[in-house]
Amino acid sequence: MKYLVNFSRLFVGLLFIFSGLIKINDPVGFSFKLEEYFGPTVFNIDFLLPYVLPLAIFIVVVEVLLGVFLLIGLKKEFTIYSLFAMIVFFTFLTWYSAYFNKVTDCGCFGDAIKLTPWESFTKDIILLVFIIILMIGLKYIKPLFTNKLQYSIPVISLVICILIVNQVLSHLPLLDFRPYKIGNNIIENMITPEDSKKAIFRYDWLFNVEGEKKIISTSGSFPSVEGDFISVDTELLEEGYEPPIHDFSMELDDIDYTDDLMQEEKLLIFVFYNISKMESEAMDDLKESLSIAMDNNYKIIGLTASGNEDVNNFKSKFLVDLDFYFCDETALKTIVRSNPAALKLHKGTIIQKTHWNDFQSLDLINH
């Protein structure tokens, strides 16, 4: 039992620290995931939406600290029962997501490791078992260090967490695991290979045949039935290949200009995933970057998910002459964790991307 408890202690502690650090690298991304859970399509607790970022930061810092507490054996009763409460909560969330197909990615490991809802639920069940083992074998958990060092390590861990959070909120994540990272080509990441695995669907066709309702199931083709068609239900049986980038577009007046813009040798994009919530402090540096880019013959556009009214209000308020193209908000939030942000591209390849705090670091002279 002693060896099982020590293994469980190591496994659970390291996994919580790893999971927390991955999310501390990108707390804004984790807050977007919390928005999904709190939104109307899942739990419908809208009053929490304004607090998703502070909640996200609190949760991930607690994850790391509980992992540290467990490894060094500090406050073992508090630590074990806190871990138990947290994993029960996470297990419920992942079960709910999987069973009702509400959130397709729980965000347990950010964008670094993608898990399906059922994979996330299985992971939480395994963790729950190990934490129960720790609860049963509580007496075998001994402190690793003397009192002075025992308390210094959590303090140092907390300071490191705060420094990382401050850095990534003021700039961008230290590590970028998304398909829009610097060096990636957007068009190449949108291609579906010809020999890629295709999704498998089942179609349940409902007909009225001589006064009786009859369901005919096929893999896609319309059935040959002598009767009146009523409706069809579609069920995904097996997922097919999905390219890393599948929801990106650049539309203007309902025309998709993605392919044309991705051929530009010098393209500068200012990203506003929500113009009404943008940081107005960014405008002075944005205008300066805009002027430098114009002098250096860049094709310059805005990219947003906001409507024409918000775009026109923005242009009139800040006196910015910029053509705005439309893109899905989720895609824009995935591209860059800043509102606004800037991307410099060469024929679809991302050369540079910056937080609005770093607009002055845009290299618009050297290409």
N, C-alpha and C positions, 0 to 999 in steps of 0.2 A: 504493500500500500504506500509505503514511504517513497519508493521509486516512481510509482504511478503519479503521486501527488507532485513530486518534483518535476516530472516530465510535463504534467498539465500546467504547472506554474510557469515553466519556460515557454511552452507552446502558446498559452493564452496571453502571457505578458508581451512576448515579442510580436504576436499578431495584432494586439491592440495598439502597440507603439507604431508598427508599420502602417496599419490602417489610418491611424490618426495623423502621422506625418505626411502620408500621401494626400490627405484632405487639407492639412495645414498649408501645403504647397499651393492649394487652389481653393480657399474658403468661399470665394465668390461662386465657383462652380457648384460646390456643395450646397450653397444657399439657394441656387436655382433648383436643385433637386428637392429641397425642402418646400419650395414654392409649389412644386407639383403635388406633393403630399397634402399641403394645406389648402390647395385650390379647390374649386367647386366640383371638379371631376373625381376627386378622391374623398377627402374627409370634410371638405367645405368648412374650414375654420379660418375664414378670411381675416379675423381680427389679429391673427398671428403673422400675416404676410409682411407688415412693416418691420417686423423684428427678425426676419429670416437670417440676415447676415450676422447679427450678434449671437443668435442661437446657434448658427453653424460654427462660429468661432468657439463658442463655449463648449459645444459637444466634442469637437475634435481635440481641443486642449485637454478636456477631461479624459478622453480616450487615451491620450499619450500618458497623462499623469497616473491614471489607474494602472496602466501597463508597467510604468516605472515602479509604482508602489508595490505591485505584486512581485516583481523581480527581486526587489531589495528586501521584501518582507516587512514593509512599513504599514502600521495600522491594518493588520491582516483582516480583522473582522469587518471593519468599514469597507476595505477594498474588495473583499470577496462578495459581500452582499450588494455593493454598488455595481460590481461587474454583473452579478446575477440579474439585478433590476434592469440594467442597460441591455443585456442580451435578450431578456424576455421581451422588452419593448421592441428591439430590432427584429426579433423572430416574428412577432406579430405583424410588423410592417411588411417584412418580406413575404410572409404567408399571404397577407392581404393582397399584395401586389401580384403574386403568382396566381392565386386562386381566381381573383377577379380581373386579372390582366390590366391593371390600372397604370402601373409604372414599370416600364420595360427594363429599366436599369436602376438598381437601388442606389448606386453611387458609393457602395461600400469601400471601394478602392479607387475612387475618382475615375479618371480616364485612363489610369495606368493598366488596370486589369478589369475587363468588362465581364460581368457575370449576368446570366439570364436570371429572371426572378426565382425559378426553382433551384438554380445553383446557389443563389444567395441564401435562400431558405435552408438548403442542406448545410451550407457552411455555418449558419447560425445554430442549427440543431447540434452539429458536432461541437461547436463552442459551448453550447449549453450543457452538454454531457460532461465536458472537461471541467466546467465551472462547478457543476454539482459534485464532481469528484473532489475539487478543492474544498467545497463546503464540508463534505464528509471527513476529509483528512486535514482539517484546519490545524490540528495540533502538530502536524509535521512541518508546517511553514514557519521557519525560523528567520530572524533578521540576519542579513549578510554582513552588516557593518556596525561599527560603534555608533553611539547616539549622535555624535557630531556629524560624522560623514553620512549617516542614515538620513538626516534632514537636509544636508547640503545638496545631495543629488537631486531631490525633487525641486528645490529652489532653482538650481542651475537649469533643470529641464524646463521649468516654467519660464524662466528668462529667455531661453533659446526659442521656445514656442512664440513668445511675445515678439521677439525680434524678427522671426520668420514671417509672422502674420503682418507686422508693420511693413516689412519689405514688399511682400506680394500684393498687399492692398494699395500701396503707393506706386507700385510699378506693375509688373506682370509676374505670373508664376515662375519660380526658379527653374522648374523642369516642365516642358510642354509635351504632353502625351497625345495631343489631338492631331488630327490629320492636316490641320492648318499651320503646323509649326514651320518655322523658318527653314527654307531649303526645299520644302515640298511644293510640287506642282499641282495646282487645283484641278486642272483638266484631267491629268493622269489619274488622280484619285477619284474621279467621277466615272471612269471607264469600267464597264462590266465585260470581262473577257467572254469570248464566244463559247468557250468550253466550260464556263462556270456552272455551278449547280443551280438548277431552277427550283423555284418554290413549287410545292405540291398542294393543290387545293381540292376540296370536295364541294361540289355544287349540288344542293338539294332543291330540285325543281318541283314546285307545287302546281298540280293541274286539277282541273275539274273534268273528270272523265265520267260521262253519263250520269251526272248528278252526284258523284262521289269524289271526295278529295283524295288525290293520289300523289305520293312523293317519289320522284325518280332521281337517283343520285348518279352523277357523272363526274369525270375529272375536268370538265370544262365545256365539252361540246353540248349543243342544244339537243335534248332527246327527241327522238321521233315518236310522238305520242298523239293519238287521235283524241284530243280534248282541248279545253281552253286553259291557256297558261294564266296562272294567278300571281305567283311570286317566286323568288329564288333566294336561298340563304347560302352564304359562302363561308367555309371554314378552312383555315390554314392548317394543313396536316403536318407539313414539314417546311421549314424555312429554307430559302435558297440563298445564294451569294448576294450580299449587299455591299456595294462599293463604300469605301471609307467616307466619301463625301457624296451624299445622295439628296440633299435638300437645299443646295445652293443654287441661286439664280440671280440675275441682275436684269430686272425688268423696268421698262419705261413705257408708259402708255400701253400696257398689256402686251408689249413686244419684248421678247427675251434677247438681250444683247450679250449674254455671257460669252459665247464663242468669239464674238468680235472683240470685246474688251480684253479677253484673255490673250489676244494676239498683240496687244500693245507692248512695245519695248520699254516704255517709261509710263507706268500707271501708278498713280497715287490715289488711294481710297481712304476717305474719312468715314469711319463706321460709327453710326448712331443707332444702336438697337432700339432705343426709345428716345426720341428727340425731347419729349416733354420732361424726361427725367435726367437729361444730360447735365454734366457739370459745367456751369456757365464760366467758371474760372478758367476753363481751357481755351476760351475764345481768342484771347490775345495771342497766345502761342500758335493757335490754329491758323489765324489770319497771317501771321508771319511766315509760317511754313507754306501756306497757300501761295503767298507772294513769291517766295523763293522757288517753289515748284513751277510756277508760271514762267518765271525768268529762265528756267532750265528746260522748257518745252515738255513738261509732263502733261499727260492726259489726266485730268483731275476730276473725280466724281465723289458724290456722297452716296452712301449705301445705308438704307434704313428700313425698318418695318413699320414706321409711322405713316399715317395717312397724309393726304395733300394739305389738309388744314394745318396740321402741326408743322409740316415742311414750310408752308408759306409764312406762318407766324415766325418761324425761326429765321427765315431769310429777311423779313422786314425788321425784326428786332435787332439782329446782329449785322445787317447790311452785307450779307455774304451772297455772292453770285456763284452758285454751285448747282450743277445738275444732280438731282437725287434719283437714284435707282432703287427699286424695291427688292427686298429679300426677306425671307422668313426670319422671324425674331429668334427662334431657337437656333437657327444656323448662325446668326450674327453673334449670339451669346457664346456659341461654341468657338467661333473664329478668334475672338479676343475678349478678355475679361475687363473691358474698360468702356465707358460711355461718356465722351467719344474716344475713339482710338484711330490709329493710322496704320495703313499697310502700303508698303512699296513693293511693286511687282514688276517682273520682267518676263513677258510672254507666259503669264500664268504661274510663274514660280515666285514664291514669297521670299523677298530679299531682306525685308526688315518689317517689324511691326512694333508699335510703341503704345504704351499707356499715355493718356493725355498729359500726365505730369512730365513726360519725356519727349514731347513734340520737338523741343529744341535739339534733341539728339538725332533727329532725322537727317540722314546723309542724302541730300538732294542735289549735290553738286557732282560727286563722284558716282558713276553708274556702274 
